[in-house]
Amino acid sequence: MTNALPGTSPEKLVFPDQSPDTTYQDFLRNNQFCIQHCNECQNFLFYPRLCCPHCSSVDLEWREASGKGTVYAVSIVRQRPEKGGDHNVVLVDLDEGPRLMSRVDGIPNEDVKIGMKVKASISVNTDEDGDTRMVVFREA
Amino acid sequence: MSFKDKTAIVGIGETDYVKGSGRSEVDMMLEASRKAIADAGMKPSDIDGIIPPPGYTYSEELAANLGVEDLRYAATINMGGASPNAAIQHAAIAIASGVCNSVLITLGWNGYTAMRPKPGQPPGRSAGIAVLNNAIQGFYLPYGVSAPVQMYSWLAMRHKQMYNTPDEATGHIAVACRKHAHLNESAFMRGREMTMDDYLASRWVSEPMRLFDCCLETDGAAAVVITRADIAKDTPNKPVYIMGAAEGHPYPADDIATRPDPFRIGLSFATPKALEIADIKIHDVDFLQIYDCFTYVVMLQMEAMGLCERGETYDFVKDGNIELGGHYPLNTHGGLLSQAHVWGLNHTTEAVRQLRGTAGASQVKDAELGLVTGWGDLGDGSIVILRN
């Protein structure tokens, strides 16, 4: 079996017993920002998946992210005040490699620039469905 | 085996394009389909293949209403807005390989009415974009991102900052489509002037996208009939042959954020293949029907297809180059930006009129070779090359 795809040998072809999205949220509720690391090709990945998009392995391990990143792209969504007002949306390159969607809090929308160094924190949103948590960033 | 020139579009049909149809999607699709089949000089029972849109209806429902008794090919393409254009490749392959003889492709929706439901009105049928639900619901919506304009704005902003893209680059695309709409009696924005100054003064929707970077929301349906080349010779109108076609998907296709090169879109993969099948160069085409949900998406497609180098769209679109009379007239019907939005199937019907020589005031002189693209689902792409 020397030509087998990475992570597909029978002893390694083990899928998790819950959705990786659920695991991601569980970590956030524990105040941890965790992303998956592929033990076959050593890449980090996001958003959470069952198989590595780089090598298709299922040998994925959750690791706490450094939270350090760099703004890759930014847009300002324009909305009327009664609909929540203007807000920024960014793509952030994590130092570990993956790029994800988020927003930058704490500074005016116009000051968010490509190349800006940012640091992750966990934001709590409370509504009628209870608490949901999401990763946001602040200028580092 | 290549399907080059083995099939042709022989029938086109459209409903009126309106805001507030008061009709069901199926109702409108059946009208467009009947018109397309009649335009092909066929009876509904001559159709033996149907590719419906991903949502609103399904092949069996259309077949039953049209009287298609022997349905031998029924497939559904899930590429969002690129689906109807990608379906042309599927029809060509199915016909060229002998699976069926004549395929109907249709798309109809209430793109205006469904976005503005009235109280007490039952909801209409929905479109199928299941492929995107995970990324969008889990990882985009929490950041206030739900509309395509927001998802494509990062691409646009990144492009502007990397290549110093001037606002006038996308402005010329919007203005060209509007100018062409004035020549088209079925264009929604016919007669409503828009200058470059009007474009630059329009309000932000999601920076750097302005209101006039965004397409229309309209209700309506379109349909085309594709058949085998030898059958096409005996149909009433000049056949429009399918020279080449291909589809492509960015990687990963299900998440826009994590793509290493966000400007490597579906068309980056599809274009070389389609050109190889058609055995032409991209600059050989006489006109461009490019999927224009947003001006910036047109720009990304122009660059991905090699019409111009990355970051050089402004030089390609300025000085009337993409207007009628220029080298590469763009969306001669007005496009999704200024005619109507029927998932780009109106780009196909317009390409057919151009190649039949029946495009009226918008006719491109001596048009022989045309290009039609589709874009959907965060960057999936399709390209069809047509000749007369």
Interface residues (C-beta under 8 A of the other chain):
Chain A: D21 L45 F46 Y47 P53 Y72 A73 V74 S75 I76 V77 R78 G84 H87 V89 V90 L91 P98 R99 L100 M101 S102 R103 I114 N125 T132 M134
Chain B: N134 A135 G138 F139 Y140 P142 Y143 G144 V145 Q150 S153 W154 L155 A156 M157 R158 Q161 R203 W204 V205 S206 E207 P208 M209 Y251 P252 D255 A257 T258 R259 P262
